Amino acid sequence: MTIAQSYLPEFEREMGMTRTMLERVTDGILDYTPHPKSMTTGQLASHIAQMPEWGAITARVDDLDINPPDGPALESSVAGSVAELMEAFDKNVADMTAAVGGLSDEQMLAQWTLLSGGHELFTMPRVAVFQSMVLSHIIHHRAQLGVYLRMNDVPVPGMYGPSADDEQAG
């Protein structure tokens, strides 16, 4: 079994749970923000949906400058509707799954670098980028999204067991 083959089942499982969380978002709460320093629900959900795209990029290149000195900075998109959000998420998950699935062990262990303005932010093995900067990053923001849902009286789905909403339903 390759490293990619051992990584993908966890990624796919987590993306299934992430999809369940994203499906709870409604168009009516996309502009909601719990605090002036917080993202809106639409920004947060769009960020989550975009993270697998970063994983696909990570699979295809050895370094990425998010703010290249000779070109435009990478921009985040914000979905205008839940339908648009889900379409982007599904596409990005499929793209990352295909891109990672084609990597050899050598490619998974190769050093990968994130830059901003030509300055190195970090370098680590590509597989570590997938685990920490993509998967753990998604899980972190997915938990934040659960709080946003709770604050809007939207039932929160269980992730690693039942949620309080699942318990009340049973």
N, C-alpha and C positions, 0 to 999 in steps of 0.2 A: 504494500500500500504506500502511495506517495504521501508527502506532507500535505499537498493540496487535497487529496482524497480524504485525509484524516481531518482536515479543517472544515471542509464543506458541509458535513452533516450538522455540526454545531451552528454554522452560519445559517443554514436553511431553517433549522429549528427556531433560532432567534428571530429570523425574518418573518416566520409564520406568526410568532407572538407579536412582533412589531406591527405586522399588518392588522392583526386583531385590534391593537390599540389605536392605530390610525383610522380604522373603520368606525370608531366611536366618535371621531371628530365630526362636527356638523358645520355646515356653512354659516350658521348663525353665531358661532363662537370664534370664527377665524380672526376677528379683530380684538378679541378679549386679551387683556394682559393683566396679570395679578399685581404688578408693580411697575412704576415708570422705568426702572432699569431692566425689566424683563422683556423678552421677545413677545410678540403677539402669538396667539395659538397658531395662526397661519404661518408665521415665520418659523416657529419651533417645529411644527409638523413638516414643513417643507425642508428644513435642515435635516431632519431625520430621513426623509424620503431621498434626499440628495446624497447622503453619506455612502450608499453602495456605489454611486457613480464615482466617488473618490477612490473606492476600492478597485473599480475597473481600471481607472487611470493608473493607480499604483501598480497593477498587474502588467500594464503595457509599457511603462517608462521606468527608468532608473532613478530619476529625480524630477521634482516638480517645483517650479518657482511660482508661488501664488500671487506675486506682485513683481513681475519681471521688470528690470530697469529699462528695457527696450520695447515694452509692449503694455497692453492693458492688463490690469489685475483680474484675477479670476472673480467672477461675480456669482453670488447666490441668487437663485430664482425663488420667488414666492408664489405658490399656487393660488389661483383666484377662486378655486372651488375644491371641494372634497373629491369630486370626480377627477379633476386635473391632478390633484395630489396623489391619488391612488394609481392613476395611470403612470405617473413619473416613478413612483416607488416600485411598481411591478416591473417596469422597463429596466430600472437601475439594478434591481436585484437579479434579474435575468442576465443582464450584461456582466455584472460582477461574477456571478456563478460561472458563466461561460469563460470569462477571462482567467479566473483563478484555476478552473478545472484544467486548463491547458498548460499550466506551469509545471516545470520539472522541479525536482528537489533543489537542484543548483540555483534555479531562479527564485525559489521560495526563500532560500538562505542568503541570497545576494544582498548586499548593502543597498539601502534605498534612502534617498536624501530629500528632505523638504527644505525649500529655500523661500526667502522673502526678500525682494529687492537685491537678489544675488548673494545674500548672506544666509549661511546655513543655520537652520533652526534645529534640526536634528538629523542624525543618520542612524539607522538600525536595520536589522534584517527585515526584508519585505514581509515575512510571515508575522513578525512582531508588529509591523505597521497594520496589517490586517486585523490582528487581535486587539491591539490597544487603540489605535487611531480610527479604526472603522468600527469593529464590533463593540468594544467596550464603550466607545463614544456614543454609538446608537443606543445602547442599553441605558447609559446615563441620561440621555435626553428623553428616552422613552419613559423613564421614571418621572421626569419633570412633567411630561405631557399628562401622565396619570394624575398629578396634582391639579393641573389645569382642568382636566375633566371633572375631578371631584368638586372643585370650586364652582363649577357650572352645573352641578347636580346631574352629570352624565354618568351612568354606571361604568365603573372601572373594571375591565376584565382582569381575571387572575392571570398571572404570568407563570410563577413557579409553584402554584397552588391556588386555591380559591381566594378571591378578594372578598371584602365585606359585602359587596353587592352580590357575589355568587352565593355566599352563605345565606343571605336573606332570601334569595330566590329558591333555595333548596329547602 
